[in-house]
Amino acid sequence: MHAYWRGIFVIVVTPFTNGYELDEESLRRQVRFSIDAGAHGLVGPANAGEFTTLSDDERRRWLEIVVGEAGGQVPVIAATTSGHWRPAVALSQFAQQLGADGVMAMPPHVLHPDADGCYAYYKALAEHLDIPIMIQNYIGPVGTPMSSALVARMCRELPGVDYIKEETLPEPRRISETLAAAGDACKGVFGGQGGVYFLDEVRRGACGNMPASQATDVHVAIWNRLEAGDEVGARQIFNQLLPLINYERLYGVAVYKAVLHRRGVIATAVSRAPNARLDAADNAELDAILEGVGPLFTV
């Protein structure tokens, strides 16, 4: 299925039941919602998917469900960040066998290797996989920020290391630096950070963005305007969405799930992440924000 990836590749969040179990039906429903909303690809379980709270078996089951439900309609990129290259390779090979179209990984998120350690980690992935690999360059404390020179070198030297998700700051400038350093060795750089720098990223050459899935249809509408050369129209939609993006950056997964729950996509807004909840005042503010953003929802 691999052609050059472009567009809105949404991070699929991990829905839980009230008993903190994986809610498989809500996960399937979220896949269908994302595809119906126009997502160009699906990614996870990554940071917005609370991957650090999932067991190894749950991560595999998550991938089985998402790859199966997507059914080849859009690419599925498996997020396989692990504490060492061996479990990262094992999970990545599992995803490849399932039919995932690529993998995305941060360097080990607890040990934070140096530049040589990061290179060795992605080299191991490259040696054991036949599907494309995306480097996720993410800010600390979870991420291990890498220089543009290092990620460009890995694109040049490691077969299959084709894409980068750039989330170190200042993100738009880093995208420019990485594209300049990597040249044709990199097939595309995606932005992240919930899409807050989306317009600047695309102007600098980004091939898309990876927000969480709660406003997939709106992010896709912005992308479509940009692809049509209508930056003014894209900015109008972006500015209408921006209050929700700002609130997401304050409360993270709690807002992602609250919006998905309100949209009827997931059955609960339960999170395993510590303190990932909204109180009554938070929900009142979200009500007000969604009054402005809600008219943009199309699914």
C-alpha positions as CSV (number, residue, x, y, z in Angstrom):
1,M,0.0,0.0,0.0
2,H,3.0,2.3,0.5
3,A,2.9,5.5,-1.5
4,Y,4.4,8.6,-0.1
5,W,2.4,9.5,3.0
6,R,0.7,12.9,3.2
7,G,-2.1,14.5,5.1
8,I,-3.8,14.0,8.4
9,F,-2.6,10.8,10.1
10,V,-4.6,10.8,13.4
11,I,-3.4,9.3,16.7
12,V,-6.1,6.9,17.8
13,V,-6.7,7.2,21.5
14,T,-7.2,4.2,23.7
15,P,-10.7,3.9,25.1
16,F,-11.3,2.2,28.4
17,T,-14.3,0.9,30.2
18,N,-15.3,2.2,33.6
19,G,-13.2,-0.7,35.0
20,Y,-10.1,0.5,33.1
21,E,-10.2,-2.4,30.7
22,L,-9.6,-1.9,26.9
23,D,-12.9,-1.0,25.3
24,E,-12.6,-2.9,22.1
25,E,-15.9,-1.8,20.6
26,S,-15.2,1.9,21.2
27,L,-11.8,1.4,19.6
28,R,-13.4,-0.1,16.5
29,R,-15.9,2.8,16.4
30,Q,-13.1,5.3,16.6
31,V,-11.4,3.8,13.7
32,R,-14.6,4.0,11.6
33,F,-15.2,7.5,12.8
34,S,-11.6,8.6,11.8
35,I,-11.9,7.1,8.4
36,D,-15.4,8.5,7.8
37,A,-14.0,11.9,8.9
38,G,-11.4,11.8,6.1
39,A,-8.2,10.7,7.9
40,H,-5.4,9.8,5.5
41,G,-3.9,7.4,8.0
42,L,-4.1,6.0,11.6
43,V,-1.3,5.9,14.1
44,G,-0.9,4.3,17.6
45,P,-0.9,3.4,20.3
46,A,1.3,6.5,20.9
47,N,1.5,9.3,23.5
48,A,-2.1,10.4,23.0
49,G,-3.0,6.7,23.1
50,E,-1.6,6.3,26.6
51,F,0.8,3.6,25.4
52,T,2.9,3.8,28.6
53,T,-0.2,2.5,30.6
54,L,-0.8,-0.5,28.4
55,S,0.6,-4.0,28.9
56,D,2.4,-5.7,26.0
57,D,-0.6,-7.9,25.4
58,E,-2.9,-4.9,25.3
59,R,-0.6,-3.1,22.7
60,R,-0.8,-6.2,20.5
61,R,-4.5,-6.5,20.9
62,W,-4.9,-2.8,20.1
63,L,-3.0,-3.2,16.9
64,E,-5.0,-6.3,15.9
65,I,-8.2,-4.3,16.3
66,V,-7.1,-1.2,14.5
67,V,-5.4,-2.9,11.6
68,G,-8.3,-5.3,11.2
69,E,-11.0,-2.6,11.4
70,A,-9.1,-0.3,9.0
71,G,-9.1,-3.1,6.5
72,G,-6.6,-1.5,4.2
73,Q,-8.8,1.6,3.7
74,V,-6.0,3.9,5.0
75,P,-2.4,3.2,6.1
76,V,-2.0,2.1,9.7
77,I,1.3,3.1,11.4
78,A,2.1,1.1,14.5
79,A,3.7,3.0,17.4
80,T,6.3,0.6,18.8
81,T,8.4,2.7,21.2
82,S,10.0,0.5,23.8
83,G,12.7,0.6,26.5
84,H,15.2,-1.3,24.3
85,W,15.6,-2.3,20.7
86,R,14.7,-5.9,21.3
87,P,11.1,-5.4,22.5
88,A,10.7,-2.6,19.9
89,V,11.7,-5.0,17.2
90,A,9.4,-7.7,18.5
91,L,6.4,-5.4,18.6
92,S,7.3,-4.0,15.2
93,Q,7.6,-7.4,13.6
94,F,4.2,-8.4,15.1
95,A,2.7,-5.2,13.6
96,Q,4.3,-6.0,10.2
97,Q,2.9,-9.5,10.3
98,L,-0.6,-8.1,11.1
99,G,-0.4,-5.9,8.0
100,A,0.5,-2.6,9.5
101,D,1.9,-0.3,6.8
102,G,4.7,1.1,8.9
103,V,6.0,1.7,12.4
104,M,6.8,4.8,14.3
105,A,9.0,4.9,17.4
106,M,10.7,7.2,19.8
107,P,14.0,6.2,21.3
108,P,13.8,4.4,24.6
109,H,11.6,6.7,26.7
110,V,13.1,5.9,30.1
111,L,16.8,5.4,29.5
112,H,17.2,8.3,27.0
113,P,20.2,7.0,25.0
114,D,22.8,9.3,23.5
115,A,23.2,9.9,19.8
116,D,25.0,6.6,19.2
117,G,22.4,4.8,21.2
118,C,19.6,6.3,19.2
119,Y,21.3,5.4,16.0
120,A,21.7,1.8,17.2
121,Y,18.1,1.6,18.1
122,Y,16.8,2.6,14.7
123,K,19.5,0.5,13.0
124,A,18.1,-2.6,14.8
125,L,14.6,-1.7,13.6
126,A,15.8,-1.2,10.0
127,E,17.6,-4.5,10.0
128,H,14.5,-6.5,11.1
129,L,11.7,-4.8,9.1
130,D,10.5,-4.6,5.6
131,I,8.0,-1.8,6.1
132,P,8.8,2.0,6.4
133,I,10.0,3.4,9.7
134,M,9.1,6.8,11.1
135,I,11.4,8.5,13.7
136,Q,9.4,10.3,16.3
137,N,11.5,13.2,17.5
138,Y,9.7,14.3,20.7
139,I,10.3,16.7,23.5
140,G,11.3,15.6,27.0
141,P,10.7,14.3,29.5
142,V,9.1,11.4,27.6
143,G,11.0,12.0,24.4
144,T,14.7,12.0,23.6
145,P,15.3,15.1,21.4
146,M,17.6,14.4,18.5
147,S,19.4,16.9,16.3
148,S,18.3,17.5,12.7
149,A,21.8,16.2,11.6
150,L,21.2,12.9,13.4
151,V,17.8,12.2,12.1
152,A,18.9,13.2,8.6
153,R,21.9,10.8,8.9
154,M,19.6,7.9,9.8
155,C,17.3,8.7,6.8
156,R,20.4,8.6,4.6
157,E,22.1,5.5,6.0
158,L,19.4,3.2,7.4
159,P,17.2,1.4,4.8
160,G,13.5,2.0,5.4
161,V,14.0,4.9,7.8
162,D,11.9,7.1,5.5
163,Y,9.8,9.5,7.7
164,I,10.1,11.8,10.7
165,K,7.5,13.1,13.1
166,E,9.1,16.3,14.4
167,E,7.9,17.5,17.8
168,T,10.9,19.2,19.2
169,L,10.9,23.0,19.7
170,P,10.7,25.3,17.9
171,E,8.9,22.7,15.8
172,P,8.4,24.7,12.5
173,R,12.1,25.7,12.4
174,R,13.2,22.1,13.2
175,I,11.1,20.9,10.2
176,S,12.9,23.3,7.9
177,E,16.3,22.3,9.3
178,T,15.6,18.6,9.0
179,L,14.3,18.8,5.5
180,A,17.3,20.8,4.5
181,A,19.7,18.3,6.1
182,A,18.0,15.1,4.9
183,G,17.1,16.1,1.3
184,D,15.6,13.4,-0.8
185,A,16.6,10.7,1.7
186,C,13.5,11.7,3.8
187,K,10.2,10.9,2.2
188,G,8.3,13.3,4.5
189,V,8.2,15.1,7.8
190,F,5.0,15.2,9.8
191,G,4.3,17.8,12.4
192,G,2.7,17.0,15.8
193,Q,2.0,18.9,19.0
194,G,-1.8,18.6,18.3
195,G,-1.6,20.7,15.1
196,V,-0.9,24.0,16.9
197,Y,1.8,24.9,14.4
198,F,0.1,23.2,11.4
199,L,0.0,26.1,9.0
200,D,3.6,27.2,9.6
201,E,4.7,23.5,9.3
202,V,3.1,23.0,5.9
203,R,4.5,26.3,4.6
204,R,7.9,25.0,5.5
205,G,7.4,21.7,3.7
206,A,5.8,19.3,6.1
207,C,3.8,16.5,4.5
208,G,1.1,16.5,7.1
209,N,0.3,16.5,10.8
210,M,-0.6,13.9,13.4
211,P,-3.1,15.2,15.9
212,A,-5.3,13.0,18.1
213,S,-8.6,11.9,16.5
214,Q,-11.3,14.0,18.3
215,A,-11.4,16.7,15.5
216,T,-10.3,14.6,12.6
217,D,-12.8,16.2,10.2
218,V,-11.7,19.7,11.1
219,H,-8.0,19.0,10.6
220,V,-8.8,17.3,7.3
221,A,-10.8,20.4,6.2
222,I,-7.8,22.6,7.0
223,W,-5.5,20.2,5.0
224,N,-7.8,20.1,2.1
225,R,-7.9,23.9,1.9
226,L,-4.1,24.0,2.0
227,E,-3.9,21.4,-0.8
228,A,-6.2,23.5,-2.9
229,G,-4.0,26.6,-2.4
230,D,-6.6,28.3,-0.2
231,E,-4.4,29.4,2.7
232,V,-6.9,32.1,3.7
233,G,-9.7,29.6,4.0
234,A,-7.4,27.2,5.8
235,R,-6.5,29.9,8.4
236,Q,-10.1,30.8,8.9
237,I,-10.9,27.2,9.9
238,F,-7.7,26.9,11.9
239,N,-8.5,30.0,13.9
240,Q,-12.0,28.6,14.7
241,L,-10.4,25.4,15.9
242,L,-7.6,27.0,17.8
243,P,-9.5,27.5,21.2
244,L,-10.0,23.7,21.3
245,I,-6.3,23.0,20.4
246,N,-5.3,25.4,23.2
247,Y,-7.5,23.6,25.7
248,E,-6.1,20.2,24.6
249,R,-2.6,21.5,25.3
250,L,-3.7,22.3,28.8
251,Y,-5.4,19.0,29.7
252,G,-4.2,16.6,27.0
253,V,-5.9,13.2,26.8
254,A,-8.7,14.3,29.1
255,V,-9.9,16.7,26.5
256,Y,-9.4,14.3,23.6
257,K,-11.6,11.7,25.3
258,A,-14.2,14.2,26.5
259,V,-14.7,15.4,22.9
260,L,-14.8,11.9,21.5
261,H,-17.3,10.9,24.2
262,R,-19.5,13.9,23.5
263,R,-19.4,13.0,19.8
264,G,-20.6,9.5,20.6
265,V,-17.4,7.8,19.4
266,I,-16.3,6.3,22.7
267,A,-18.4,5.0,25.5
268,T,-16.5,6.7,28.4
269,A,-13.9,9.4,28.9
270,V,-12.0,7.2,31.4
271,S,-8.2,7.5,31.3
272,R,-5.4,5.5,33.0
273,A,-3.2,8.6,32.9
274,P,-2.8,10.2,36.3
275,N,-5.1,13.2,36.8
276,A,-6.4,13.0,33.3
277,R,-9.9,14.2,34.1
278,L,-12.0,17.3,33.8
279,D,-13.8,18.9,36.7
280,A,-17.1,20.7,36.5
281,A,-15.6,24.0,35.6
282,D,-13.3,22.5,33.0
283,N,-16.4,20.9,31.4
284,A,-18.2,24.2,31.4
285,E,-15.3,25.8,29.6
286,L,-15.3,22.9,27.1
287,D,-19.0,23.4,26.5
288,A,-18.3,27.1,25.6
289,I,-15.4,26.1,23.3
290,L,-17.4,23.5,21.5
291,E,-20.2,25.9,20.8
292,G,-17.7,27.7,18.5
293,V,-16.0,24.6,17.1
294,G,-19.0,22.3,16.9
295,P,-20.3,23.7,13.6
296,L,-17.1,22.5,11.9
297,F,-17.9,18.9,12.8
298,T,-19.2,16.9,9.8
299,V,-19.4,13.3,11.0
